[in-house]
Amino acid sequence: MSALRKKFGDDFQVATTSSSGGAFKQEKKKKRQRFVDKNGRCNVQHGNLGGETSRYLSDLFTTLVDLKWRWNLFIFVLTYTVAWLFMASMWWLIAFVRGDLERARDEKYTPCVANVHNFPSAFLFFIETEATIGYGYRYITDKCPEGIILFLFQSILGSIVDAFLIGCMFIKMSQPKKRAETLMFSEHAAISMRDGKLTLMFRVGNLRNSHMVSAQIRCKLLKSRQTPEGEFLPLDQLELDVGFSTGADQLFLVSPLTICHVIDSKSPFYDLSLRSMQTEQFEIVVILEGIVETTGKTHSTIHMRKHTYDY
């Protein structure tokens, strides 16, 4: 207590407890816009890009993976629909140019594709061929070299579309972003004495039985500051040491752990009083990275505001 009062001076307040042992709720404050939400999403919108938007198209695969699910499904359905209609139109066009549609009932005439009489039958032939169903009623004859060439083009184009879109959907489904839902962080952080040192503490736990291999935690302090040269930095990032020098940042998440940041002379909080922490605007972003046994790398970010601290 005396050490805390020496640190924060008259601004220090002790959280009183009720008969049940719980701390009284602090006075609610107005919500402020977060730079990083507690689900890890950054509230940043890029503007005035100009011609730089073409860079997204140069890496089209990553752009599709980063899109929301509704846009992914829309592009998936739209691409297949357009490709199917285009290829079916090509088969119908060959039959139309060769006169197969007019001589369909002539038993002595050998068409390019047997039993293709109109566009629906041409579309069915394409679907049967593309899906390798092969009912046997419609088939290519050897009297149509242009049909053979179109069939080869259809096979190559279908493989490319399948590899691109299905690969995109598979990568998106295998992304472990939802793994963060079962990584729980404490709602509040606390500043108190621990092992004789003034310490900022919060807890993290894993709800699943599957372990996170090589789990590592990092903390960033985001705040604006002005340099001695007069330059204003609206979003300066400062590292909060949570055990990097001692290896305490390497976690074994079999049970909830308490993460500690010692407020010493190297800490960004060293020169802040309680009143300063209540008035200044800053954010703490916690980044948890690791490898999930079943999927691969995962990470979770959580943002904690200063008014959630209990003393």
N, C-alpha and C positions, 0 to 999 in steps of 0.2 A: 504493500500500500504506500509506504513512504517513498519507495523508489518511483512508483507511478506518479505520485504527487510532485516529486522532484522533477520528473520528466515533463509533465503537462502543467505544472503549476496550479493556479486557482481554477483552471479550466477543467481539471480532473473531476469526474463524477463516478461514483460507484453504483452499479445497477443493484437496486434493492430486490429482495426476493419475497415471494408470498409464502404462506404457510405450506403450500404444496411444493415449494422449492423452485417454481418457475419464475423467471424474470418478468417484471412488468414490461408491457409493450411500450416502446418509445413512441413519441409523438410522430404521427404519419406526416411525411413530407411529400411534396409534389413530385410526381414521376418525371424524370428527365429522359431525353432521347439517348439511347445507348449507342455507342459505337459498335459494340459486339453484343448480340443477344445471348441469353443463357443457353440457347441451343447451338451456339457456335456460328450463327449466321452474322456476317458483317453488314451493317447498314451503310453501305457505300454504293453510290451510283456514279458511274463514269459518264461524264458529259464533255461536249466540245471535242469529240474524237476526230471529227473530219474524215479524212481518208484512211485513218487507222482502223476503221471498222472492217476493211478488207482483210486484215490480218486474221480475223475470226474465221473467214471463209477459207483461208489458206490451210487452216487446221480444222477442217470440217468435222472430222471424227470426234475430236475433243469437244468441239462446240455442241454437237448433238448429245454427247454424254452429259454435258453440263446443263442441258435444258431440263425444264420441269417435265414430269411424267406425262402430263396431258399433251404437251407439244411433241414429245417423243412418240406417243401413240398416234397422234394425228399425222406426223410425218411418215411413220411406219405404214399406216393404212393408205395414205395418199400416194406414196411412192409405189407400192405394190399395185394399187388400182390403176394408176397411170401407165405403169409398165405392162400390165396385163391387157389393158385396152389398146395400147399401142401395138403390141405384138399380135393380138387378135386381128387388128385392122390390117396388118401386113399380110397375114394369111388370107384374109378376105380379099385384099387387093390383088394378090396373085391369082386367086380363083376367078376374080372378076375380069382381069386382063386376059387370062387364058381362055375365057369363055366357059369355065367349068360350071358356073351357075346356070347357064342356059342349056347345057347339054348334060345336066345331072342325071336325067332319066334315060340317057342313051347307054345301053348295056355294052355296046361295042367300043365306047369311048373310054379312054383311061385318063382320069383327071389327075391333077397334082396331088390332091388329098382326097381320098375316097370318102364319100358320104358327107361332104361339106357343101351345103346348099344355100346358106345365107350367113349373116354375121353371127347369130347365136351359135350355129353349128361350128363356125370357125373359132369362136371364143371357147366353146367346149373342147375342141381339139387342142387348143393351146393349153388349157388347164390340165387336160389329161396328160399331155406331153410334159409340161413343166413339173407337175406333181408326180410324175412317173407312175400314174395310175394305169394307163394303157388298157382301156376296156377292149380294144381290138376291133371296134366298129369303124373307127376313123384312123387312117394310117397314110403315110407318105408313100407314093409310088416311085418307081425308078425312072419315070418319064418326065420328071420335073427337077432339073438341076438347080433352078433358082430356089425351089423349096428346100433342097438339101443344104444349100448355102444359108438360107434363112434359119433352118433348124440348128446349124452350127452356131450362128450368131445368137440365137435364142438361148442355147445352152451356156455360152460364155457369159452373156449378159445376165442370165438368171443366177449363175454362180457368183458373179460380182455383187449383185444386189443382195443376195442372201448373206454373203460373207460380211458385207458392210452393215446392213441393218440388223441382222441377227447378232453379229458381233457387238454392235452398239448396245442392243438391248441386254445382252448377256453381261457386258461390262457394267452397265448401269445397275442391273439387278444384283451383281456380286459386290457392289460397293458397300463397305461396312459402315455407312453413315448412321444407320439406325442403331448400330451397336452403342452409340453414345446415349441412347435412351435408358440403358441399363447401367450406366456409369453415373452414380449419384454423388453430388456435391452438397455440402452443408448449405443451408439457406442463408446463414449468417457467418461472418468471420468475427473473431474475438482477438482483442489485444490484452494480454495479461502477462504476469511473471511466470516463467518456466525455467527451471534449473538456474534460478538467479538472474535470468536475462529477460528483458522486455521483448515479447515475441508476438508476432501476428500469426494466428492459427486458423485453419479451417480443415474440414474432413472430406475425405473422398472414399467411396466404396464401390465394389463390383457386385451386382445382383446375380450375375450368371455363375454357373459352376465352371464354365470354360474359362481358363486362365488367360491373362494378357501377358505374353512373353516379352521380356525386355521393356517393361513399362517404364516410362520416364516422364517426369512432370517438370514444367517450367512455368514461371510467372512473369508477366510483363505489366509494368505500370505505364499507363497512357495518360499524359497530361501535357498541357501547353506550358511553355517556358520561354524566357527571353535570354539570349546569350549576352555576355559582357560587351560584345560588339554592337548590340542593339538589334540583332536579328530575332524575329519572333518565330518560334516553332510551334505551330498549332497542334501538332500531334507527335510529341516527342515520346520515344519508347525507351524505358529504362528497365533493366533486368533486376528482378528481385531474387536474391539468393535463397533457395529453398533446400540447400544441401549439396550444391554442385561440388564444392571442394572436399566434402566428406563422403560423397557417394550416397547421401540420403535421398537424392532425387531419383534414384533407381528403386522402383517400388515392386513389392511382391504382394499383389492385391488378392490375398486370400481372405482378408478381413478388413473392415474399415480402418483407414489410417489417418492420423493427424499430421498435416503438412505444416511445417513451421518456418517462419522467416524471422530471424533475429534482427531487431531494430537496433543496430549499432551505428558507429560513425560512418560506415560504408553504405548504410541503408538510405534510400531516398526519403524515408519517413523520419529520419533522425532530426531534422530541423523543423518538423511540423508539430504544432500543438494540437490539442483536441479541438479548439475553436477553428484552427486553420483547416483541419480535416473535415469539419462540418461546412465550411464556406467554400473552399477551393473545389474545383471540378476536376476529377480524375477518375480513372477506371482501372481495375485490376483484371487482367485476362489470364486465366489459368489454362494451359495447354497440356493435355495428357496424351501421350503417344505410346503406342505399343503394337504388338503383333498378336492377333487373335488366332487361336489354335485352328479354327475351322475355316477362316476366310483369308486373313492376311493383315496388313497394316490398318490401324484405326487411330482416330484421334478424337478428342472431345475438348471443346472450349467452353468456358463459363465466365461470365462477366459479373463481378460483384461491385456494387456501388458502396461508396464510403458510408452512407447513412445506415448500412446494414451491420456496422461494427458495434459490438457490445463491449463495454469496458468494465 
